[in-house]
């Protein structure tokens, strides 16, 4: 990291001399409903840029003719100890970022910290799998004069965006945090890693639990002024509700279907769309043996944000036995004049759905190797699925792996090129089932795997057909961080080896690279500050812990800004 800092200081010394002043006491510019509805230009107000989840900016100052002249402007270190999975926000000269239950406001001109807001987790925080998720955050929301932050213990924090002063912290008794009472007996609970989502008059909060069963996923809507819960929508149908018959009796004890990636929203339909995680436990013998659909898990779910109720559910992997949670953001895209949900996900397929009804339109493969299913029929059900492993029997090869064809790293859509940009990978697994053990009230997964390592593919695909337009294939294992694309015909991403890329969005031609020294999980953002367009990439994480031993990178957290 010292070497990287030295390089950045040298590269950005001219800029730093001009920008030594801290942020002035400028009058706050509250974020309005009109601003939330706009595609990103000068600001970046949503995790994925806009309500539709496109990660597309209308800015053109940076373009294919001058991207080669990008330079590092500043580097900000968070001192974080976990993966930096949060995509930053930008408004009114400040960049906002969250890691380790801490929110930072950073001067976008100089990279200096303006304020820091810290939340201490409860003393009895803990439990099985909890450490794996602790400190990770996948988004913030901004609305009015406040940043909305969801800490890991399912508390919503409203923070004044200029000063860092807390307005309120709201707990939700329906969503208890996991407690580690004796260091031996675990208490399952909600470990919230996903970011809030701002729409007019409501902050939407997806609620996800740990990967140990017993609790179900929800989406709730809260009052932005008080944090009071207005409604609660269950991702899994309750007994007696349509779809309840797709779960065996008593399955509510097992749950799952947590939404752990920020969704999208249609302002005309007043619907919030989210992908959901797998059902628990992974071995499906207690939830229908793979013969029951388990509606709501491994699904796209639409929530009516006026009524606070689920409008429809489409299950991409009925009875999901593979951990193919399809939590990725459903993008809302107009195709031939028709509004369409375009949903690349862990299955290795891009699913196309009708937003109002959830009607299945098509599924197009994008992963190089898919063998868990041969495809989808006209009703949207997978066909030609692999036989499930026998408990205690031999391992079977499954492509893609539990890491998926794409994972948490966000895709992007450019309406000018007509392409979607995917941070994909081709990694398989040797999969096998184990006996399901219950310790206290926590259930083991009932499954295990060994990775069959493959390669990273960063690619563009035609949104109508799913046809590959270009690819940047890496020989190393892993995924790129999230994608960003712009009206300047550029696409930005950071590959698993820690290299930040600016490429021609139409052809994939490399225009600029910079080695960050650590990998990125989140997507870059772009904005203008003092009339200049800049790109900021959050980075920091260790692919080695997932087996990507070739890169051997360190944990940490940093934000790197690039400008002309």
N, C-alpha and C positions, 0 to 999 in steps of 0.2 A: 504493500500500500504506500510506503514511503516513496518508492520510485514513481508511482502514479501521481502522488501529490506534487512531487518536484516537476514532473512533466506539465501538470496543469498550471502550476504557478508560472512556469516559463511561458507557456502558450498564452495564458490569460493576463500577463502582467500589465499590458497596456490598458486592457479593459478595467482591471482592478484599480489602477491609478485614477481612472475617471469616475469610479463608482464607490468611493470610500465612504460617502455619506450614507447614514442609515435611512430607513424609510421615514419620511416626514410625517407629521401629524395631519395626514390628509383626511378630508371628510369622507366618512364611510359611504360606499355606494351599495345599498342593499340589493340583494339578488331578487328580482321580481319574477312573477309568473311568465312574463314575456321573455325575459332573459333565459329562463329555464327551457322554454320551448324552442329557442333558436339553435341552429347548428353552430358548432364551435368555430369562432374566429379569433377575436382578440382574447377571449377567455376560454377556460376549460372547466365547466361547471358540473359535469357528471363523470363518474368513473369511466364510462365508455363514450364520453363526448356529448351524446344527445340521448333523448328518451328511446330512440330506435336502436341504440347499441351499435352504431356504425363505426365509431372511432375514426371519423373522417373530419378533417378541418378544411374550411373554405379558404385558408390563407395561401397566398401564392408568392410571397417575397422569396421564400426558399423554393427553388425549382431545379429542374434537371440541368440547367446551364450553370448554376452557381453552387450546387450542393458540395462540389469538390473543395470549396473555399470555407467550409465550416471549420470552426475552431472551438476547443473547450473554453468556456467563459468562466465557469466556477465549479467547484466541487464542495458538497456539504456532506459531512459524516454525521450519521445519527448516533453512532456508538452502539448500534443495535446488536443483539446476540441471536436473533432469529432471522428466518428468511424475510427479505423485504418484499412482500407480495402486494403491497398497496400501490395502486395507481394514484399519483398525486392529483390535486385540483389546483386551478389557478384563477385568481380574481383580484383585481385592484392592486397589482404589483406584488402580490404575495402568493407563494407556492405553499400548499398544505400537504402534509404527509404524516402517516401514522405507522408506528412500529413499536412493539413491546409495550402496548397499552399507554403510549405517549403520542401526542400530536404536536407537530412542529409547524410553525409559520416561518417562512424563509423569504427574505427580500430577493425578488426575482432579478434585480439589477446587480447585486453584489454577492449573493449567496450567503449573506449573514443571517443568523438566527434573529428573529424579531421577538418571538415568544415560544415557550414550551409549556404544554399542559400534560401533567402526569397523573395517572390513575394507579393506585395500589390495589392489587388483587387481595381478596380476603385471606386471612391467616390460615383458614382451613381449606383453601383451594387445593385441588389435586384429584387423583384418581387415575384409573387405567386409561392410557392413550392421551391423557390431558396435556402432559408436557410436550407432546408432539405438536399440538395446536397452539399452545400458549405463546402469546406475543405476535401472532400473525394476524394481519388485518388486510382485507381485500377491497377497501373502499371507504370513502367519506361522502357526505352530502353537504351542500351549502344552500341555504335558503334564508331570505331576509338578511339579517346581520349575523347569522349564526352558522358555525360549522357543527354538523351532527356526526357524532362518533359513537360507535358501538364497541364497548370494551368486551374482553373475552368472557366476563361474567354476566353477559346479557343486560348490561346497563346502558341506557342511552344518555349521552352527554351533549348538552347544547352549550357551545363555547363562542363567545363574542369574537368575530373573525378578525378584528383589528387589534384587540387588547389581550386575547387569550383568557378573559375572565369567564368563569362558569356561570351560566344562567340557571341551569338545573341539571340534576342527575336523577334519572328515573329508573327504578327497578320494576320488574314485572313478575309477580309471585307465581304466575303460571309457568315461568321458565326458570327453574332453580339452577344454580350453578353446581358443578360436581364438587363434592367434599371428600377429602381424604382424612377419615376420622382416625385411623390407627396405622396408616401406612401399609396395611395388609388388606383391609376390607375397603372396597371402593364404592362410592356412591355415584351413580350415573347422573349426568346433568347436561345442560346446554353450554357448549363452548362456542360462543358466537365469533366467527371470523369474517363474516360477510359484511359488506358496507350498507348503510342506509341509502335510500333512494328518494329524492324529493320530487313531488308533483304538487300542483296547486292545492293548498290547504291540508296536505298530508305528508308525513314522512313514513315511507314504507320500510319495514324491517323484516328481512327473512330470518327465521330462527332455526338454527341447526344444532343437533346434539353431537355427542362423541360417537365414535364408530363402534359402540359396544351394545347397542340395542336398548329397548325399554322405553324410548321416547320417540315421538313423532315430529316431523317437520311442519312448521307453520309459516305463514306470512301474516304480519300484523300491520295495521295502519294506526298511526298515533297523531295527536294534535301537536303541531310544531311549536306552539306557544307554551304548552304545559307538559308534553310528553305523555299525556293520558291516552290509554289505548281506546281507539274508536271501534275497532273490529278485529277479528281473528279468524283466519281461514286455514283449515286443516288440509294439508296436502294429501293425506290418505282419507278415503271416504269412511265415514263412521257407519256402524251397523244400522241398516235400514235406509241408508242413502244409496242412490244408484252407484253401483260399483263396489258396494260393501260385500257383495257376494263373491268378489274375486279374492277375498282373504278368508282363511279358515277361522272358525270360532276361536276366540281368545287371542287372535293375532295382534290385537291392539297392545298386548304386552310386549310385542317385539318391535313394532314400529319401524322407524327409518324415514326415508324420503325427505331428508333435510335439504333445503336449498342453500348452498354455500357459495354461490357466485351471484353477483348482482344481475337482475333481470332487465326487462325492457317494458315500455308502457306506450299504449296507443291512446292519444288524447281524444280521439273521436269515439272509439269503442269504450273508453274508460276501463281498459283492461290492462292488468300487469301480468306479464308472461315470465315464467321462471322454469328453469330445469331443476330436477330433483335428483337426490342421491339414491343409492341402492336401498333395498329393504335389509333388515337385520334378521338373523345373522346371514352371512354370505352363503353358507350351506342352506339350501331352501327346504330341507326335509320337514321343518316345523311350520312352514308357511305354504304348503301345498306341493312340496317335492318338485317344483319346477313346472307343475301342471296347472297352477292357478296364476292368473295374470298379476295379482298384487297391484291393482290400479293405483296410481299416484306415486309409486316408487319407480325410479328410472324413467321418469315421465316429463313431458312438458305440461305445465298446469297454468291455466288462465284464471286470474282472480278479478272479479268485478269490484273495482275500487270504490264505487258508489254504494253498493250493497254490502261489501265486505264478505262476499261469498265466492266460492269456486264456481266458475262458469263452465269449464270443461277440463278434462284430463285426457291426454294421449300418452299411452305407454309405449316407449320405443323398444324396451326389452322386457316383455312379459315374464313375470316370475324371476327376474334378473338373478341368474346364478353365477355371474362372472364379475361382479362389482363394476358394471358398466353404468355407473351413475351418470346421467346425462345433464349435469348441472350447468353446462356452458350456456352463455347468454343467447337466448333466441333473438336473432336480429330481425327487425321489421323492414322489409325491402319491397319496393314496387317493381313487379316483373310484368312487362307487357300491360301496364296500367292497373294491375291487380295487386293489392296489398298481400304480402306473403311472409310467413315466418320462415326464415332460413336458419337452420340449426345444425352446424357442424358439431359433432360430439364424440364421446369416447368410443362409440361403436365402430368408428371408421367410416361412417356414412354421414352425408349431409341430408337432413330431413327437411322436407318442405310441407308446411301445413297452412290451412286457411285460418286466419286469425279469429274470425268471429265464432267459428264452430269447432275448430280443432280438426277439421276434416283433413285426412292424409292425402297429399298430392303425389309425392314421389320421394324416393330415397336413392341418392347417388353415392357410390363408394368414392372415397378419396385416399384411404390408406392403401399402401402398396400390397400388403398382405392382410387378407381377412379370411378367416376360416370358421369363425364361430357361427356364421350364417351365410347362406348363398346370396341373400338379397331380401327384398320385401315384396309381399303380394299387394294387390290393388287396395286392400283394406288397411294396409299399414302394419301387417304382422310379419315378423321375420320368418323366412322359409329355409329349410335345409339346415337346421341348427345341429351343432355337435351333440352327441350323447354326453350326458353329465358324467363326471367322474364317479367311480364307486368308492364309497367311504372306506378308507384303508387300502384301496386298490392302487393301480399304477397311475403315474402322472400322465396327463394328456397335454399336448401342445395346443395352445390357444393364441390366436392372433386377432386383434391386438391384445396387449396385456392389460392388467388392472390400471396401468397408466393411461391407456386409451390412445386412440388415433390423434386426438388433441386432448389437452387436460385443462387446467385452470387458466392458462395463458390466453388472453382474449384475441379473437380474430377481428378482422376489420373489413369494411366494404367501401369501395370508392364508386360513387354513382357516375363519375365521368369515364372511368375505364370499364365499368360494368363487371368488375371482378371482386371476388372475396379473397382475402389474404389469410392464410392459415399457418400457425406455428405447429406443424405436425411432426409426428415421429412414427417410426416403424420398429416397435419393440414387442416381442412375444413373451409367452410365459409357459412354463411347465406347471400345470395347475392340478391340485389334488384336494380332496376333502378329508377333514379330520373329524373326530368325535366332538360334538358340541358340549362344552363344559360350562357350568354355571358356577361362578365364584361370587358370593354375596348376591347382589341383584344385577351383576354384570355378566353378560354372555360373551363367550369367546366368539371369534369369527366363524369357526367351523370350517375354515378353508385356509390354504396356504399356497405359495407359489415360488418359483425360481425364474428369474428373468432370462429370456433369450435375447441378448443385446443386439440391436440393429443400428439405426442411424436416424439423424435429424433431417427433416425436410421442411424448408420454409418455402411456401409456394403461393401462387396466384391461380385461381380457378374462375372460369366464366360463371356468373351467378345463375344464368338461365339453365345451362346444361350440366354444370359441374365439371366440365372439361378442363384439364390442366392447361394453363397458359404458359407458365414458366415455373421452374423450381431451382432452389439453391440447396443442394443436398450436401450434408456434412457427413464425413466418415465416422464421426464420434457419436456416442450414444447421447440421447437426451432431446430436449425441446428448446426452441427459442423462447424468449419472453414474448409478451403480447405485441400485437401489430398496431401501427398507426399509419394512416394514409392521408394524402392531402390533395387539394386542387392544384398544387404545383407539380403534380404527377410524380410524387415521391411516396415511397413506403419506407418506414423506419422499424427496426427491431434489433434486439440483441441476441445473438446466438449463444448456445450453451457454453461455449468456450470463453464467454465474456467479451466478445467483440461486438461493438455497436455498429450497425449498418444503416446507410442511406442508399436506397436503390431506386432505379427507374421503375415506377409502378406498372408501366406497360410491358417492359421487357425483362425486368429483373436485373438489368445491368448494374454492377456495383459502382457507386459514385463517391462514397466516402466510408471509411472505417476508422474506428478508434477502440483500442483495447482498454476496457474498464478495469480489468484485473479481477473481476468477479462476475458471476452470472446474474441474469435478471429474470424475475418471475412476472413482474408487472409489465404493462404496456407503456410506451413513451407518450408524452403529451406535447402539444405545441400551442403557442400563444404569442401575443405581441406585448412588449414592455418598452415604453418610451419610443414607440414607433418601429421597433425591430422585432422580427420573428425569431423565436428561439425554440429549441426542442429540449425537453428535460426527460431523462431516463432515470428511474429509480432502480437500484441494483443492490445485490448482496444476498448471498445464500451459498449453500454448499451442495452441489450436485453429487458430491462424493458419497453422501449418506444414503443416496438412492442407488449407489453402485456405479456412478459415473466416475470411476477411479482415474480415468485418463486426465481429467482436468484438475483434480485435487485443489479445489479452491477453498477459501476461508469464508466463514460467516462474517456478518457485519452488515452495515447499511450505509448506502451513499446515494446522493442525487448528483447527477452530472448534467450541466447545462451546456448546450452547443448553440452558437450563434454565428452569423457571418462576421 
